[in-house]
Amino acid sequence: FAFESTAIDVIEVPKTVKSIGNKAFWNTKLEIIKLNEGLESLGSEVFTSCYKIYGISLPKTLKRIEGPLTTDMSSSFKWLCVKNKDLNFVDQSKLPTETWVSAVYFAENNSTLKKLFDDKKTSSTKISFKDITELKLISTFEFEGGEISLKAGEQKNLSLKILPSDATDKRVKFVSTDPEIVSVTDAGLITANKSGEV
């Protein structure tokens, strides 16, 4: 329960973190998480009640997961990528996510995730499985139009070019480094609030 019920929405886990405990992000506003290479273990239900997560990529260094990643996730969840084909799923009684959510698991065809998936799927399971090579993550993105100058009170929509254009997950999170000068909405609408540079 390290971040229980906090408003945290984006996080990059530091490279020094080796383990994340049970229900660490329970009931947060988390939308995007980057798990670090070097991470070795995850507890059970790390992402339970995180209703805004769209996808999770588990690093190759991850060796074990104690239980399901979540037992309460909204239908916004779309994909899970497991890079370590030998990942140890300690609790073999359940899949890592709810079976009623239409999601895709990406892993190697000879992976422990594929074996668990084959063992636990039923006719009502909405999860599908694809080879990890079919997952397309954003490789680059850039703002179109270059530098922007606005007067206080003026607004502009940011235009973003994402590659590859058919990325599995095209979501981005717009964040201002100084919201007092320039604020930005989730849709990329910026508003100049006062003089300054961001």
TISE-497070 format. One line per 4 residues: for each residue x negated, y negated, z of N, C-alpha, C, O. Coordinates in nm, 3 decimals. Example, Ala and Ser with C-alpha at 12.3 -4.5 7.8 and 13.67 -1.06 7.14 Angstrom:
<sites>
-1.319 0.569 0.780 -1.230 0.450 0.780 -1.320 0.330 0.780 -1.424 0.332 0.846  -1.285 0.225 0.708 -1.367 0.106 0.714 -1.290 -0.003 0.787 -1.341 -0.114 0.804 $
</sites>
This chain:
<sites>
-0.082 0.121 0.000 0.000 0.000 0.000 -0.087 -0.127 0.000 -0.046 -0.229 0.055  -0.203 -0.121 -0.061 -0.299 -0.232 -0.056 -0.239 -0.363 -0.108 -0.265 -0.469 -0.050  -0.161 -0.358 -0.215 -0.103 -0.479 -0.274 0.048 -0.478 -0.267 0.115 -0.544 -0.346  0.104 -0.404 -0.174 0.249 -0.383 -0.164 0.329 -0.511 -0.175 0.305 -0.608 -0.102 $
0.425 -0.511 -0.267 0.524 -0.618 -0.284 0.463 -0.756 -0.310 0.526 -0.857 -0.281  0.341 -0.760 -0.363 0.281 -0.889 -0.395 0.324 -0.933 -0.535 0.380 -0.854 -0.611  0.297 -1.059 -0.567 0.335 -1.115 -0.698 0.227 -1.094 -0.803 0.238 -1.146 -0.914  0.123 -1.019 -0.770 0.014 -0.994 -0.865 0.072 -0.935 -0.993 0.149 -0.839 -0.989 $
0.033 -0.992 -1.110 0.087 -0.943 -1.236 -0.018 -0.893 -1.334 0.014 -0.814 -1.423  -0.141 -0.939 -1.320 -0.251 -0.893 -1.405 -0.372 -0.866 -1.316 -0.405 -0.947 -1.229  -0.437 -0.753 -1.340 -0.556 -0.723 -1.260 -0.656 -0.644 -1.341 -0.620 -0.554 -1.417  -0.784 -0.680 -1.324 -0.895 -0.600 -1.377 -0.968 -0.545 -1.255 -1.025 -0.621 -1.177 $
-0.967 -0.415 -1.240 -1.027 -0.353 -1.122 -1.179 -0.364 -1.131 -1.237 -0.329 -1.233  -1.246 -0.413 -1.025 -1.392 -0.430 -1.027 -1.466 -0.299 -1.053 -1.419 -0.191 -1.016  -1.582 -0.310 -1.115 -1.662 -0.193 -1.153 -1.707 -0.111 -1.032 -1.737 0.008 -1.046  -1.713 -0.172 -0.916 -1.761 -0.103 -0.796 -1.656 -0.011 -0.731 -1.690 0.070 -0.646 $
-1.531 -0.025 -0.771 -1.423 0.054 -0.710 -1.428 0.198 -0.759 -1.426 0.223 -0.880  -1.435 0.293 -0.665 -1.442 0.436 -0.697 -1.308 0.506 -0.677 -1.282 0.609 -0.740  -1.223 0.452 -0.590 -1.099 0.520 -0.556 -0.988 0.418 -0.529 -1.012 0.312 -0.471  -0.866 0.452 -0.572 -0.748 0.370 -0.543 -0.649 0.461 -0.472 -0.616 0.568 -0.521 $
-0.602 0.417 -0.355 -0.521 0.502 -0.268 -0.373 0.511 -0.304 -0.326 0.448 -0.399  -0.303 0.592 -0.227 -0.160 0.615 -0.247 -0.081 0.483 -0.248 -0.102 0.397 -0.163  0.008 0.470 -0.344 0.101 0.357 -0.353 0.033 0.220 -0.345 0.090 0.124 -0.293  -0.089 0.212 -0.397 -0.168 0.088 -0.387 -0.097 -0.033 -0.445 -0.108 -0.143 -0.391 $
-0.025 -0.015 -0.556 0.042 -0.128 -0.621 0.194 -0.118 -0.608 0.266 -0.173 -0.691  0.241 -0.051 -0.507 0.384 -0.026 -0.488 0.464 -0.156 -0.489 0.434 -0.248 -0.414  0.565 -0.162 -0.576 0.661 -0.271 -0.582 0.598 -0.407 -0.611 0.645 -0.510 -0.562  0.490 -0.407 -0.691 0.431 -0.536 -0.732 0.495 -0.582 -0.863 0.575 -0.510 -0.923 $
0.459 -0.700 -0.907 0.504 -0.755 -1.035 0.407 -0.719 -1.147 0.410 -0.779 -1.255  0.321 -0.623 -1.122 0.214 -0.586 -1.214 0.266 -0.557 -1.354 0.358 -0.478 -1.373  0.204 -0.624 -1.453 0.238 -0.603 -1.594 0.123 -0.538 -1.669 0.144 -0.449 -1.751  0.002 -0.583 -1.640 -0.116 -0.535 -1.711 -0.225 -0.502 -1.609 -0.255 -0.582 -1.520 $
-0.284 -0.383 -1.624 -0.395 -0.344 -1.538 -0.504 -0.282 -1.622 -0.477 -0.200 -1.709  -0.629 -0.322 -1.596 -0.744 -0.260 -1.660 -0.820 -0.184 -1.552 -0.881 -0.244 -1.464  -0.814 -0.052 -1.561 -0.885 0.033 -1.466 -1.030 0.046 -1.513 -1.056 0.067 -1.631  -1.122 0.035 -1.420 -1.263 0.029 -1.452 -1.324 0.165 -1.483 -1.286 0.266 -1.425 $
-1.421 0.166 -1.577 -1.508 0.283 -1.591 -1.590 0.289 -1.463 -1.646 0.188 -1.420  -1.598 0.405 -1.403 -1.661 0.420 -1.272 -1.559 0.465 -1.168 -1.595 0.522 -1.065  -1.431 0.438 -1.195 -1.324 0.485 -1.108 -1.319 0.637 -1.114 -1.321 0.695 -1.222  -1.312 0.702 -0.996 -1.318 0.849 -0.992 -1.189 0.915 -0.944 -1.162 1.028 -0.981 $
-1.110 0.846 -0.862 -0.988 0.911 -0.812 -0.875 0.812 -0.792 -0.895 0.695 -0.759  -0.752 0.864 -0.813 -0.630 0.788 -0.787 -0.545 0.868 -0.690 -0.536 0.990 -0.699  -0.481 0.796 -0.597 -0.389 0.860 -0.505 -0.257 0.891 -0.573 -0.248 0.886 -0.696  -0.159 0.923 -0.496 -0.026 0.954 -0.547 0.060 0.828 -0.554 0.051 0.741 -0.467 $
0.142 0.818 -0.656 0.238 0.710 -0.673 0.175 0.571 -0.670 0.231 0.476 -0.615  0.059 0.559 -0.729 -0.014 0.431 -0.731 0.071 0.319 -0.791 0.060 0.204 -0.750  0.155 0.354 -0.891 0.233 0.251 -0.962 0.384 0.265 -0.941 0.462 0.215 -1.022  0.425 0.331 -0.835 0.569 0.345 -0.809 0.633 0.208 -0.787 0.579 0.123 -0.716 $
0.749 0.187 -0.848 0.827 0.063 -0.842 0.757 -0.056 -0.907 0.786 -0.171 -0.873  0.665 -0.029 -1.000 0.606 -0.135 -1.083 0.686 -0.137 -1.213 0.653 -0.066 -1.308  0.789 -0.217 -1.217 0.886 -0.210 -1.326 0.846 -0.283 -1.453 0.919 -0.277 -1.552  0.733 -0.351 -1.453 0.695 -0.429 -1.571 0.576 -0.370 -1.647 0.537 -0.423 -1.751 $
0.520 -0.260 -1.598 0.407 -0.198 -1.667 0.455 -0.132 -1.796 0.554 -0.059 -1.796  0.383 -0.158 -1.903 0.418 -0.105 -2.035 0.332 0.017 -2.068 0.379 0.112 -2.130  0.205 0.013 -2.027 0.115 0.124 -2.055 -0.005 0.123 -1.963 -0.042 0.019 -1.908  -0.067 0.241 -1.947 -0.183 0.255 -1.859 -0.287 0.341 -1.930 -0.254 0.447 -1.985 $
-0.412 0.296 -1.929 -0.523 0.374 -1.983 -0.611 0.417 -1.866 -0.665 0.334 -1.793  -0.626 0.548 -1.850 -0.708 0.602 -1.741 -0.850 0.626 -1.792 -0.868 0.694 -1.894  -0.951 0.571 -1.723 -1.089 0.576 -1.775 -1.147 0.718 -1.778 -1.099 0.808 -1.709  -1.250 0.735 -1.859 -1.313 0.866 -1.876 -1.378 0.914 -1.748 -1.391 1.035 -1.727 $
-1.418 0.823 -1.660 -1.484 0.860 -1.535 -1.387 0.914 -1.430 -1.429 0.971 -1.329  -1.256 0.897 -1.452 -1.157 0.943 -1.355 -1.156 1.095 -1.349 -1.138 1.162 -1.451  -1.176 1.150 -1.227 -1.189 1.295 -1.212 -1.063 1.360 -1.155 -1.035 1.476 -1.185  -0.987 1.286 -1.071 -0.872 1.348 -1.008 -0.760 1.249 -0.979 -0.784 1.131 -0.950 $
-0.637 1.300 -0.987 -0.517 1.226 -0.948 -0.444 1.313 -0.847 -0.414 1.429 -0.875  -0.415 1.257 -0.730 -0.354 1.336 -0.622 -0.210 1.375 -0.649 -0.165 1.481 -0.606  -0.136 1.291 -0.719 0.005 1.318 -0.746 0.051 1.236 -0.864 -0.031 1.177 -0.934  0.181 1.231 -0.889 0.230 1.152 -1.003 0.192 1.004 -0.987 0.184 0.953 -0.876 $
0.170 0.937 -1.100 0.137 0.795 -1.096 0.255 0.713 -1.045 0.237 0.610 -0.981  0.375 0.761 -1.075 0.495 0.692 -1.033 0.612 0.789 -1.023 0.619 0.886 -1.097  0.701 0.761 -0.931 0.825 0.839 -0.922 0.945 0.747 -0.938 1.060 0.787 -0.915  0.918 0.623 -0.977 1.025 0.524 -0.989 0.979 0.414 -1.083 0.926 0.312 -1.040 $
0.998 0.436 -1.212 0.950 0.339 -1.310 1.061 0.304 -1.407 1.146 0.388 -1.438  1.062 0.182 -1.454 1.168 0.140 -1.546 1.141 0.192 -1.687 1.033 0.244 -1.715  1.237 0.176 -1.772 1.224 0.223 -1.910 1.130 0.136 -1.993 1.112 0.162 -2.112  1.072 0.032 -1.933 0.976 -0.050 -2.006 0.844 0.024 -2.028 0.766 -0.014 -2.115 $
0.818 0.128 -1.949 0.694 0.205 -1.963 0.696 0.283 -2.094 0.792 0.354 -2.122  0.589 0.268 -2.174 0.587 0.329 -2.308 0.473 0.425 -2.333 0.488 0.516 -2.415  0.358 0.410 -2.265 0.246 0.498 -2.298 0.149 0.518 -2.181 0.135 0.433 -2.093  0.083 0.634 -2.186 -0.023 0.669 -2.090 -0.136 0.731 -2.169 -0.115 0.824 -2.246 $
-0.257 0.681 -2.149 -0.375 0.735 -2.216 -0.468 0.797 -2.112 -0.504 0.732 -2.013  -0.506 0.923 -2.134 -0.599 0.992 -2.044 -0.726 1.025 -2.124 -0.723 1.108 -2.215  -0.837 0.959 -2.089 -0.960 0.973 -2.165 -1.043 1.094 -2.124 -1.119 1.148 -2.205  -1.030 1.138 -1.998 -1.105 1.255 -1.950 -1.022 1.380 -1.975 -0.920 1.401 -1.909 $
-1.064 1.463 -2.067 -0.986 1.582 -2.102 -0.980 1.683 -1.988 -0.894 1.771 -1.989  -1.071 1.672 -1.891 -1.075 1.766 -1.778 -1.020 1.706 -1.649 -1.046 1.759 -1.541  -0.945 1.598 -1.659 -0.889 1.533 -1.540 -0.811 1.632 -1.454 -0.728 1.708 -1.505  -0.840 1.632 -1.325 -0.775 1.724 -1.231 -0.646 1.662 -1.177 -0.649 1.565 -1.101 $
-0.533 1.720 -1.219 -0.403 1.680 -1.165 -0.377 1.770 -1.045 -0.334 1.884 -1.060  -0.401 1.717 -0.924 -0.394 1.799 -0.803 -0.253 1.854 -0.782 -0.236 1.972 -0.751  -0.152 1.768 -0.799 -0.013 1.812 -0.786 0.035 1.858 -0.923 0.064 1.777 -1.011  0.044 1.990 -0.941 0.083 2.047 -1.069 0.235 2.062 -1.084 0.283 2.115 -1.184 $
0.310 2.014 -0.984 0.455 2.035 -0.986 0.529 1.932 -1.071 0.645 1.952 -1.106  0.461 1.820 -1.105 0.528 1.713 -1.180 0.435 1.656 -1.286 0.313 1.667 -1.276  0.496 1.595 -1.387 0.420 1.517 -1.484 0.381 1.384 -1.419 0.441 1.345 -1.319  0.282 1.312 -1.475 0.236 1.186 -1.415 0.341 1.076 -1.410 0.332 0.985 -1.327 $
0.443 1.082 -1.498 0.549 0.981 -1.500 0.684 1.052 -1.511 0.690 1.173 -1.533  0.792 0.974 -1.495 0.925 1.033 -1.502 0.954 1.088 -1.640 0.917 1.029 -1.741  1.021 1.202 -1.643 1.049 1.267 -1.771 1.164 1.202 -1.848 1.180 1.227 -1.967  1.244 1.119 -1.780 1.359 1.055 -1.848 1.320 0.930 -1.924 1.402 0.876 -1.999 $
1.197 0.882 -1.907 1.151 0.762 -1.978 1.093 0.802 -2.113 1.011 0.894 -2.121  1.134 0.734 -2.219 1.082 0.761 -2.353 0.942 0.702 -2.365 0.926 0.585 -2.400  0.842 0.784 -2.336 0.703 0.740 -2.337 0.619 0.840 -2.416 0.664 0.950 -2.448  0.495 0.799 -2.447 0.402 0.885 -2.519 0.277 0.904 -2.434 0.221 0.807 -2.382 $
0.234 1.029 -2.420 0.106 1.060 -2.357 0.002 1.076 -2.467 0.023 1.148 -2.565  -0.111 1.006 -2.451 -0.222 1.019 -2.545 -0.339 1.086 -2.473 -0.386 1.036 -2.371  -0.387 1.197 -2.527 -0.502 1.268 -2.472 -0.550 1.368 -2.577 -0.487 1.384 -2.682  -0.661 1.434 -2.549 -0.709 1.537 -2.641 -0.615 1.658 -2.636 -0.555 1.686 -2.533 $
-0.605 1.727 -2.748 -0.514 1.841 -2.757 -0.555 1.958 -2.668 -0.472 2.044 -2.637  -0.682 1.962 -2.627 -0.729 2.069 -2.537 -0.748 2.017 -2.394 -0.828 2.071 -2.318  -0.673 1.914 -2.358 -0.690 1.849 -2.228 -0.601 1.912 -2.120 -0.505 1.983 -2.150  -0.634 1.883 -1.995 -0.551 1.928 -1.883 -0.414 1.860 -1.886 -0.315 1.917 -1.842 $
-0.409 1.736 -1.938 -0.279 1.669 -1.949 -0.189 1.742 -2.049 -0.070 1.759 -2.023  -0.245 1.785 -2.162 -0.164 1.858 -2.261 -0.113 1.989 -2.201 0.002 2.026 -2.224  -0.197 2.058 -2.123 -0.153 2.183 -2.061 -0.040 2.157 -1.961 0.060 2.229 -1.959  -0.057 2.054 -1.877 0.047 2.019 -1.780 0.176 1.979 -1.851 0.285 2.019 -1.811 $
0.162 1.900 -1.958 0.278 1.858 -2.037 0.352 1.980 -2.093 0.474 1.988 -2.082  0.279 2.072 -2.152 0.340 2.193 -2.210 0.409 2.277 -2.104 0.513 2.337 -2.129  0.349 2.283 -1.984 0.405 2.364 -1.875 0.532 2.303 -1.816 0.622 2.376 -1.776  0.540 2.170 -1.812 0.648 2.102 -1.738 0.758 2.042 -1.824 0.864 2.007 -1.772 $
0.735 2.028 -1.954 0.840 1.968 -2.037 0.960 2.062 -2.048 0.947 2.184 -2.047  1.076 1.999 -2.057 1.201 2.074 -2.074 1.276 2.015 -2.193 1.228 1.922 -2.258  1.392 2.067 -2.220 1.470 2.016 -2.333 1.517 1.872 -2.309 1.550 1.800 -2.404  1.521 1.829 -2.183 1.566 1.693 -2.152 1.450 1.593 -2.137 1.473 1.474 -2.115 $
1.325 1.642 -2.148 1.209 1.554 -2.134 1.201 1.458 -2.252 1.202 1.501 -2.368  1.193 1.329 -2.223 1.186 1.228 -2.329 1.042 1.187 -2.362 1.019 1.105 -2.450  0.948 1.244 -2.291 0.807 1.214 -2.316 0.759 1.296 -2.435 0.799 1.412 -2.451  0.675 1.236 -2.517 0.611 1.309 -2.626 0.460 1.304 -2.607 0.410 1.225 -2.527 $
0.389 1.388 -2.680 0.243 1.396 -2.668 0.179 1.372 -2.804 0.224 1.426 -2.905  0.073 1.289 -2.805 -0.003 1.266 -2.929 -0.152 1.273 -2.898 -0.196 1.246 -2.786  -0.229 1.309 -3.001 -0.374 1.311 -2.984 -0.424 1.169 -2.955 -0.369 1.072 -3.006  -0.526 1.160 -2.874 -0.579 1.031 -2.829 -0.623 0.943 -2.946 -0.625 0.820 -2.934 $
-0.659 1.003 -3.057 -0.704 0.925 -3.174 -0.591 0.842 -3.235 -0.616 0.751 -3.314  -0.468 0.873 -3.198 -0.353 0.798 -3.252 -0.321 0.673 -3.173 -0.240 0.591 -3.216  -0.383 0.656 -3.056 -0.362 0.536 -2.976 -0.442 0.421 -3.037 -0.562 0.434 -3.059  -0.374 0.310 -3.063 -0.440 0.193 -3.121 -0.429 0.076 -3.023 -0.322 0.018 -3.007 $
-0.540 0.043 -2.958 -0.543 -0.069 -2.865 -0.591 -0.195 -2.937 -0.657 -0.186 -3.041  -0.558 -0.310 -2.882 -0.603 -0.437 -2.940 -0.755 -0.442 -2.938 -0.816 -0.426 -2.832  -0.815 -0.465 -3.053 -0.961 -0.476 -3.060 -1.006 -0.622 -3.053 -1.106 -0.654 -2.989  -0.930 -0.710 -3.119 -0.961 -0.853 -3.115 -0.833 -0.934 -3.122 -0.732 -0.890 -3.178 $
-0.838 -1.052 -3.066 -0.730 -1.149 -3.086 -0.789 -1.289 -3.083 -0.888 -1.315 -3.014  -0.728 -1.377 -3.159 -0.778 -1.514 -3.164 -0.662 -1.611 -3.185 -0.563 -1.578 -3.249  -0.678 -1.728 -3.129 -0.578 -1.833 -3.147 -0.594 -1.894 -3.286 -0.705 -1.924 -3.330  -0.482 -1.911 -3.353 -0.485 -1.972 -3.485 -0.470 -2.123 -3.472 -0.391 -2.171 -3.391 $
-0.545 -2.197 -3.550 -0.532 -2.342 -3.550 -0.641 -2.414 -3.474 -0.647 -2.537 -3.480  -0.727 -2.344 -3.403 -0.840 -2.408 -3.335 -0.799 -2.491 -3.214 -0.701 -2.461 -3.146  -0.877 -2.596 -3.189 -0.856 -2.681 -3.071 -0.724 -2.757 -3.079 -0.682 -2.800 -3.187  -0.660 -2.773 -2.964 -0.530 -2.842 -2.957 -0.544 -2.965 -2.868 -0.599 -2.958 -2.758 $
-0.492 -3.079 -2.916 -0.488 -3.202 -2.836 -0.342 -3.242 -2.818 -0.268 -3.255 -2.915  -0.302 -3.263 -2.693 -0.165 -3.303 -2.661 -0.166 -3.419 -2.564 -0.260 -3.434 -2.485  -0.063 -3.502 -2.570 -0.042 -3.607 -2.470 0.048 -3.552 -2.362 0.122 -3.456 -2.385  0.042 -3.611 -2.244 0.126 -3.566 -2.132 0.272 -3.561 -2.175 0.326 -3.657 -2.230 $
0.335 -3.448 -2.150 0.475 -3.428 -2.186 0.496 -3.356 -2.318 0.605 -3.305 -2.345  0.392 -3.351 -2.402 0.404 -3.282 -2.531 0.390 -3.131 -2.513 0.328 -3.082 -2.418  0.449 -3.057 -2.609 0.446 -2.912 -2.604 0.402 -2.855 -2.739 0.415 -2.920 -2.843  0.350 -2.733 -2.734 0.312 -2.664 -2.858 0.317 -2.514 -2.833 0.279 -2.466 -2.726 $
0.365 -2.441 -2.935 0.364 -2.295 -2.928 0.229 -2.244 -2.976 0.182 -2.281 -3.083  0.168 -2.157 -2.896 0.042 -2.096 -2.936 0.069 -1.987 -3.038 0.166 -1.912 -3.025  -0.016 -1.978 -3.139 -0.005 -1.873 -3.240 -0.127 -1.783 -3.227 -0.241 -1.830 -3.229  -0.103 -1.655 -3.213 -0.209 -1.560 -3.183 -0.217 -1.453 -3.291 -0.115 -1.395 -3.330 $
-0.338 -1.429 -3.340 -0.361 -1.322 -3.438 -0.417 -1.202 -3.364 -0.519 -1.213 -3.296  -0.350 -1.086 -3.377 -0.390 -0.965 -3.307 -0.434 -0.859 -3.409 -0.367 -0.838 -3.510  -0.546 -0.795 -3.380 -0.594 -0.684 -3.464 -0.619 -0.561 -3.377 -0.671 -0.575 -3.266  -0.585 -0.442 -3.422 -0.516 -0.416 -3.548 -0.370 -0.461 -3.540 -0.313 -0.470 -3.431 $
-0.311 -0.489 -3.654 -0.175 -0.540 -3.657 -0.073 -0.436 -3.612 0.039 -0.471 -3.572  -0.111 -0.308 -3.617 -0.020 -0.202 -3.573 -0.061 -0.143 -3.438 -0.042 -0.024 -3.412  -0.116 -0.228 -3.351 -0.159 -0.183 -3.218 -0.042 -0.121 -3.141 0.072 -0.166 -3.152  -0.072 -0.018 -3.064 0.032 0.050 -2.985 0.096 -0.046 -2.886 0.218 -0.043 -2.867 $
0.017 -0.130 -2.825 0.065 -0.226 -2.726 0.016 -0.365 -2.765 -0.103 -0.394 -2.752  0.105 -0.449 -2.812 0.067 -0.583 -2.860 0.089 -0.691 -2.755 0.072 -0.810 -2.785  0.126 -0.653 -2.635 0.154 -0.755 -2.533 0.027 -0.829 -2.493 -0.081 -0.770 -2.482  0.042 -0.958 -2.472 -0.065 -1.040 -2.414 -0.004 -1.120 -2.300 0.117 -1.143 -2.295 $
-0.088 -1.162 -2.211 -0.043 -1.243 -2.098 -0.111 -1.378 -2.109 -0.233 -1.387 -2.097  -0.033 -1.484 -2.132 -0.088 -1.619 -2.141 -0.105 -1.675 -2.000 -0.013 -1.670 -1.918  -0.225 -1.729 -1.973 -0.255 -1.785 -1.842 -0.332 -1.915 -1.861 -0.424 -1.922 -1.943  -0.296 -2.018 -1.786 -0.369 -2.145 -1.790 -0.471 -2.144 -1.676 -0.440 -2.104 -1.564 $
-0.593 -2.189 -1.705 -0.695 -2.197 -1.601 -0.671 -2.315 -1.506 -0.726 -2.320 -1.397  -0.587 -2.409 -1.550 -0.552 -2.522 -1.464 -0.409 -2.567 -1.497 -0.389 -2.657 -1.578  -0.309 -2.504 -1.433 -0.169 -2.535 -1.462 -0.128 -2.678 -1.433 -0.026 -2.725 -1.484  -0.204 -2.750 -1.350 -0.171 -2.889 -1.324 -0.195 -2.975 -1.448 -0.130 -3.077 -1.468 $
-0.290 -2.933 -1.532 -0.320 -3.005 -1.655 -0.234 -2.950 -1.770 -0.167 -3.026 -1.840  -0.237 -2.820 -1.788 -0.160 -2.755 -1.895 -0.095 -2.629 -1.838 -0.164 -2.542 -1.783  0.036 -2.619 -1.853 0.106 -2.497 -1.811 0.144 -2.419 -1.937 0.152 -2.474 -2.046  0.168 -2.289 -1.919 0.201 -2.204 -2.034 0.306 -2.101 -1.991 0.300 -2.047 -1.880 $
0.400 -2.075 -2.079 0.504 -1.976 -2.052 0.457 -1.838 -2.100 0.356 -1.826 -2.169  0.532 -1.735 -2.063 0.501 -1.599 -2.108 0.504 -1.588 -2.259 0.435 -1.504 -2.317  0.585 -1.672 -2.324 0.598 -1.668 -2.470 0.490 -1.749 -2.541 0.484 -1.750 -2.664  0.402 -1.819 -2.465 0.294 -1.895 -2.525 0.326 -2.040 -2.555 0.256 -2.102 -2.635 $
0.430 -2.096 -2.491 0.461 -2.238 -2.507 0.380 -2.316 -2.404 0.398 -2.298 -2.284  0.291 -2.403 -2.452 0.210 -2.483 -2.360 0.268 -2.622 -2.346 0.326 -2.678 -2.439  0.252 -2.677 -2.226 0.299 -2.812 -2.194 0.186 -2.890 -2.130 0.129 -2.847 -2.030  0.153 -3.007 -2.188 0.053 -3.095 -2.128 0.118 -3.170 -2.012 0.217 -3.241 -2.031 $
0.063 -3.154 -1.894 0.122 -3.217 -1.775 0.053 -3.346 -1.734 0.117 -3.439 -1.684  -0.079 -3.353 -1.757 -0.153 -3.476 -1.728 -0.285 -3.473 -1.802 -0.320 -3.372 -1.863  -0.359 -3.580 -1.798 -0.487 -3.590 -1.871 -0.586 -3.489 -1.815 -0.589 -3.461 -1.695  -0.666 -3.435 -1.904 -0.768 -3.339 -1.863 -0.799 -3.242 -1.974 -0.744 -3.250 -2.084 $
-0.890 -3.149 -1.945 -0.933 -3.049 -2.042 -0.921 -2.911 -1.982 -0.954 -2.889 -1.866  -0.873 -2.817 -2.064 -0.862 -2.677 -2.019 -0.927 -2.589 -2.123 -0.930 -2.467 -2.107 $
</sites>
